[in-house]
Amino acid sequence: MAGTGGGSGGPRKQRADARRNQEALLEAAAAVFVAAGVDAPVRDVAARAGVGVGTIYRHFPTRADLIVAVYRHQVEACAAAGPALLAQGPTPYAALAKWLDLFVDFLVTKHGLAEAMQSDDPAFQALHAYFLDRLVPVCAELLDAAVTAGEIVSDLNALVLMRGIGNLCIGADSPGYQPRRLVALVVAGLRIH
């Protein structure tokens, strides 16, 4: 059969509607995990995604598979946002500031995933390296662009900045704590005045 990918020996391309459904499922799972933690019933994820529980298990046979997929999906969204913001933003500094807002959102909303990743499940072992491999270069690109434009100080390391922001996000679920405001102060401090 032509076009099915079955006889070519290569990976099959996922249909556009299947990709959209899977993305909707991952978005629904992320929202449920933020609201109720990664131990939330799979039926809650299915209900939010508008699919049956069997659909989730067909795509993600274990809870760990679903958690890993949600985490990777969120990392990819954050990674893709950097170059897009740089291309559309009025300035590299504005793109950096907006991306760091998205990064804060990612860090704050993944707190439930962090608990799962502390487990001994081998499915979670490579996620931190994946996070660093995908996001540090994006942050570095944004920093370099803002330095080249003469907008920020030049002696900043992307990993150091990301770790600092990560530390500011610890405790974000405490009442009255505003990590986004603290990060905004850090970002403002990067500017060359």
Residue, then its C-alpha position, 0 to 999 in steps of 0.5 A: m500500500a502506498g503512503t502507509g509507511g508500512g513497507s518502507g522500513g522507516p517510521r510511520k508518520q502520524r496523521a495530523d488528526a492523531r497528532r492533534n488528538q495526542e497533543a490535546l491529550l497531553e495538554a489535558a494531562a498537564a492541566v490535571f497533573v497541575a490541579a490534582g497531582v500526577d496520581a490523579p485518576v486517568r479517568d480525569v485526564a480522559a474526561r478533560a481530553g474528551v476521550g475514553v480511558g482506553t485511548i489514553y492507555r493505547h497511547f501511554p500504557t503506563r502512568a510513567d509513560l504519560i508523565v514522561a510524555v507530558y514533561r517532554h511535551q512541555v519542554e518542547a513547547c518551551a524550547a520552540a517558543g524561544p526562537a519564535l519569540l526572538a523572530q517576532g519580538p520587538t527586541p531580543y531583550a523583550a523576547l528573553a523576558k517573555w521566554l523567561d516568563l514561559f520558563v517560570d510557568f513551566l517550572v511552577t506548573k511541573h511541581g507535581l511532575a518533579e515529585a514523580m521524577q524523584s522516584d526510582d522509575p527508570a522512565f524518569q532518569a533521562l528527563h533532567a538531561y533532556f530538559l538541559d539539552r533542550l532548554v539551555p541552548v534556547c536560553a543561551e541563544l536569547l542571551d546572546a541575541a540580547v548581548t549582541a543588541g547591547e541590551i543586557v550585561s554580557d557576563l551571564n551563563a544560561l545554565v546559571l541564570m536558569r538555575g537561579i530562576g529555578n531556585l526562585c520558583i521553589g515554594a511557588d505554591s506558598p500563599g503570597y509568594q510570587p516567583r514571576r515578580l522576583v524573576a522580573l526583578v532579575v530580568a530587569g537587573l540584566r539590562i544595561h542602563 
